[in-house]
């Protein structure tokens, strides 16, 4: 499908179990949330960039950077157990009810994935369009799975006499891991199924540097190392006064 307009939604709760205040914690001098807002705005996707949050502080950061954040998410949609899909549906319903705005496609960016090449969103949306997908998920490649079982009577799940090399694996045997960075899907799919993935699903490959997900304190250090070595990636967050 040709995407004439999409809505890019960034869900960012004020609370966090592993890292308190994670989404406003500074990463190379910018709040973590700023990196996802920045790449969305700098990518100039055909549509609007929206932050859905329960936090006035995050709302202020979003507005200062030029994103939209016209409401605060209800508390019950910002708990540890609340599915992201409910926050997405709430945002879509708000825009349809208040502005009559309902684009056909949603781009979901997780704020905990700050390390993205500046061109990735445009490339992902192009792949979504060209493949006729109903949904797209970003992934990173896994090394050949040299798996073993039974420690006292070791049994290999691969032919160790003819150990495969990743570059020689047939396409059908290559494995990819969902990294949570980018999702693209039809609005109709989300509303019909309550799930961000379904129908014809295609994968969008990111390299391992782009696939880091901020979950533990040491992940911040890793992200700072990666972004510190990528000046062009740092431009992602250089918008607004945040």
C-alpha positions as CSV (number, residue, x, y, z in Angstrom):
1,X,0.0,0.0,0.0
2,X,1.1,3.5,-0.7
3,X,1.3,5.5,2.6
4,X,0.0,9.0,2.1
5,X,0.0,9.8,5.8
6,X,0.9,8.0,9.0
7,X,0.9,8.7,12.7
8,X,4.1,8.1,14.6
9,X,3.3,7.3,18.2
10,X,6.0,7.2,21.0
11,X,4.6,5.7,24.3
12,X,6.6,6.9,27.3
13,X,5.5,6.2,30.9
14,X,6.7,8.3,33.7
15,X,7.3,5.2,35.9
16,X,9.9,2.4,35.4
17,X,10.7,-0.6,37.6
18,X,14.4,-1.1,36.5
19,X,15.5,2.5,36.1
20,X,13.5,5.1,38.0
21,X,12.6,8.0,35.6
22,X,14.1,6.1,32.7
23,X,12.6,8.1,29.9
24,X,13.8,11.4,31.3
25,X,17.3,10.2,32.3
26,X,20.0,12.0,30.4
27,X,21.8,10.2,27.6
28,X,24.7,12.3,26.2
29,X,23.0,15.3,27.8
30,X,19.6,14.7,26.3
31,X,16.6,12.9,27.9
32,X,16.2,9.3,26.7
33,X,12.8,10.1,25.1
34,X,14.4,12.9,23.1
35,X,16.3,10.4,20.9
36,X,13.1,8.8,19.6
37,X,11.3,12.1,19.2
38,X,14.2,13.5,17.3
39,X,14.6,10.7,14.8
40,X,10.8,10.7,14.2
41,X,10.8,14.5,13.4
42,X,14.1,14.4,11.5
43,X,12.8,11.6,9.3
44,X,10.0,13.8,8.0
45,X,7.6,11.0,7.8
46,X,4.3,11.8,6.0
47,X,2.3,12.5,9.1
48,X,2.3,13.6,12.8
49,X,4.6,12.7,15.7
50,X,2.8,12.1,18.9
51,X,4.0,11.2,22.4
52,X,1.5,9.5,24.7
53,X,2.5,9.7,28.4
54,X,1.1,10.0,31.9
55,X,4.0,12.3,32.9
56,X,3.8,16.2,32.7
57,X,7.6,16.2,32.5
58,X,7.7,14.0,29.5
59,X,4.9,15.9,27.9
60,X,6.9,19.1,28.3
61,X,10.0,17.6,26.7
62,X,7.8,16.4,23.8
63,X,6.3,19.8,23.2
64,X,9.6,21.6,23.5
65,X,11.0,19.4,20.8
66,X,8.1,20.0,18.4
67,X,6.2,16.8,18.9
68,X,2.5,16.6,19.7
69,X,1.4,15.7,23.2
70,X,-2.1,17.1,23.6
71,X,-3.3,14.8,26.4
72,X,-2.0,12.9,29.4
73,X,-2.6,9.2,29.3
74,X,-5.0,7.8,31.9
75,X,-3.2,6.3,34.9
76,X,-4.7,2.8,34.2
77,X,-3.0,2.8,30.8
78,X,0.4,3.6,32.3
79,X,0.9,0.7,34.7
80,X,3.6,-1.9,34.5
81,X,1.0,-4.4,33.2
82,X,-0.9,-2.2,30.8
83,X,-0.3,-3.4,27.2
84,X,1.2,-0.9,24.8
85,X,-1.7,-1.6,22.4
86,X,-4.1,0.0,24.8
87,X,-2.1,3.2,24.9
88,X,-2.0,3.2,21.1
89,X,-5.7,2.7,20.8
90,X,-6.4,5.5,23.3
91,X,-4.2,7.9,21.3
92,X,-6.0,7.0,18.0
93,X,-9.4,7.3,19.6
94,X,-8.4,10.7,21.1
95,X,-7.4,12.1,17.7
96,X,-10.4,10.7,15.9
97,X,-12.8,12.0,18.5
98,X,-11.2,15.4,19.0
99,X,-9.8,16.2,15.5
100,X,-11.5,13.7,13.1
101,X,-7.9,12.5,12.4
102,X,-7.3,8.8,11.7
103,X,-4.5,7.9,9.3
104,X,-4.3,4.4,7.9
105,X,-0.9,3.5,9.2
106,X,0.8,3.7,12.7
107,X,4.5,3.8,13.2
108,X,5.4,2.8,16.8
109,X,8.8,3.8,18.3
110,X,9.9,2.5,21.7
111,X,11.7,5.3,23.6
112,X,14.0,2.7,25.0
113,X,15.7,2.2,21.6
114,X,17.8,5.4,21.2
115,X,20.4,4.0,18.8
116,X,18.9,4.2,15.3
117,X,20.5,5.2,12.0
118,X,19.0,8.5,10.9
119,X,17.6,6.9,7.7
120,X,16.0,3.9,9.3
121,X,12.4,5.1,9.6
122,X,12.2,6.1,6.0
123,X,13.7,2.8,4.9
124,X,11.3,0.8,7.2
125,X,8.2,2.7,5.8
126,X,9.4,2.1,2.3
127,X,9.8,-1.6,2.9
128,X,6.3,-1.7,4.5
129,X,4.9,-0.1,1.4
130,X,6.8,-2.1,-1.2
131,X,6.0,-5.5,0.3
132,X,2.3,-4.8,0.7
133,X,2.6,-5.7,4.4
134,X,0.0,-5.4,7.1
135,X,2.6,-5.1,9.8
136,X,6.4,-4.8,10.1
137,X,8.7,-5.5,13.0
138,X,12.4,-4.6,13.3
139,X,14.8,-7.4,14.1
140,X,18.5,-8.1,14.5
141,X,20.2,-11.2,13.2
142,X,21.2,-14.0,15.5
143,X,24.5,-15.8,15.3
144,X,24.3,-19.5,14.3
145,X,22.6,-21.2,17.3
146,X,25.2,-23.6,18.5
147,X,22.8,-25.2,21.1
148,X,23.5,-28.1,23.4
149,X,21.5,-30.1,25.9
150,X,22.0,-32.7,28.6
151,X,25.2,-31.5,30.5
152,X,26.2,-34.9,31.7
153,X,25.5,-36.6,28.3
154,X,26.1,-33.7,25.9
155,X,24.0,-33.7,22.8
156,X,24.4,-31.1,20.1
157,X,21.5,-29.5,18.3
158,X,23.7,-29.0,15.3
159,X,26.3,-31.0,13.3
160,X,29.5,-30.2,15.2
161,X,31.5,-32.3,12.7
162,X,30.4,-29.9,10.0
163,X,30.0,-26.7,12.0
164,X,28.0,-24.2,9.9
165,X,29.1,-20.6,9.4
166,X,26.6,-17.8,9.5
167,X,27.4,-16.5,6.0
168,X,26.8,-20.0,4.7
169,X,23.5,-20.7,6.4
170,X,20.6,-21.1,3.9
171,X,18.0,-18.3,4.2
172,X,15.4,-20.7,5.6
173,X,17.6,-21.4,8.6
174,X,18.6,-17.9,9.5
175,X,17.1,-16.6,12.7
176,X,16.3,-13.1,13.8
177,X,15.4,-11.6,17.2
178,X,12.8,-8.9,17.7
179,X,14.5,-5.9,19.1
180,X,11.5,-3.7,19.9
181,X,12.8,-0.6,18.1
182,X,10.4,-0.1,15.2
183,X,6.9,-1.4,14.5
184,X,4.7,-0.3,11.5
185,X,1.1,-1.6,11.1
186,X,-2.2,-0.7,9.6
187,X,-4.6,1.1,12.0
188,X,-7.4,-1.2,10.9
189,X,-5.3,-4.2,12.0
190,X,-4.7,-2.8,15.5
191,X,-8.4,-1.9,16.0
192,X,-9.6,-5.2,14.7
193,X,-7.3,-7.5,16.6
194,X,-5.9,-5.4,19.5
195,X,-2.4,-6.4,18.4
196,X,0.3,-4.5,16.6
197,X,1.3,-7.6,14.5
198,X,-0.8,-9.7,12.2
199,X,-1.8,-10.3,8.6
200,X,1.2,-10.3,6.3
201,X,4.2,-9.6,8.6
202,X,7.6,-8.5,7.2
203,X,10.9,-8.1,9.0
204,X,13.1,-5.0,8.9
205,X,16.7,-5.8,9.8
206,X,18.8,-3.5,12.1
207,X,22.3,-4.3,13.0
208,X,23.3,-5.1,16.6
209,X,24.5,-1.6,17.4
210,X,21.0,-0.3,16.6
211,X,19.2,-3.0,18.5
212,X,20.2,-2.1,22.1
213,X,17.2,-1.8,24.4
214,X,17.6,0.3,27.6
215,X,16.4,-1.9,30.4
216,X,19.3,-2.0,32.9
217,X,21.6,0.8,34.1
218,X,24.5,-0.8,32.1
219,X,22.5,-0.4,28.9
220,X,22.8,3.4,29.3
221,X,26.6,3.1,29.3
222,X,26.5,0.9,26.2
223,X,24.2,3.3,24.4
224,X,26.5,6.3,25.3
225,X,29.4,4.4,23.8
226,X,27.5,3.7,20.6
227,X,26.1,7.1,20.2
228,X,29.3,8.8,21.2
229,X,31.0,7.2,18.2
230,X,28.2,8.1,15.8
231,X,28.1,11.9,15.3
232,X,25.5,11.6,12.5
233,X,23.2,9.6,14.8
234,X,23.5,12.3,17.5
235,X,21.7,14.7,15.2
236,X,18.6,12.7,15.9
237,X,18.1,14.4,19.3
238,X,19.2,17.9,18.2
239,X,15.8,19.5,18.0
240,X,14.0,22.0,20.2
241,X,15.1,23.3,23.5
242,X,15.1,20.0,25.5
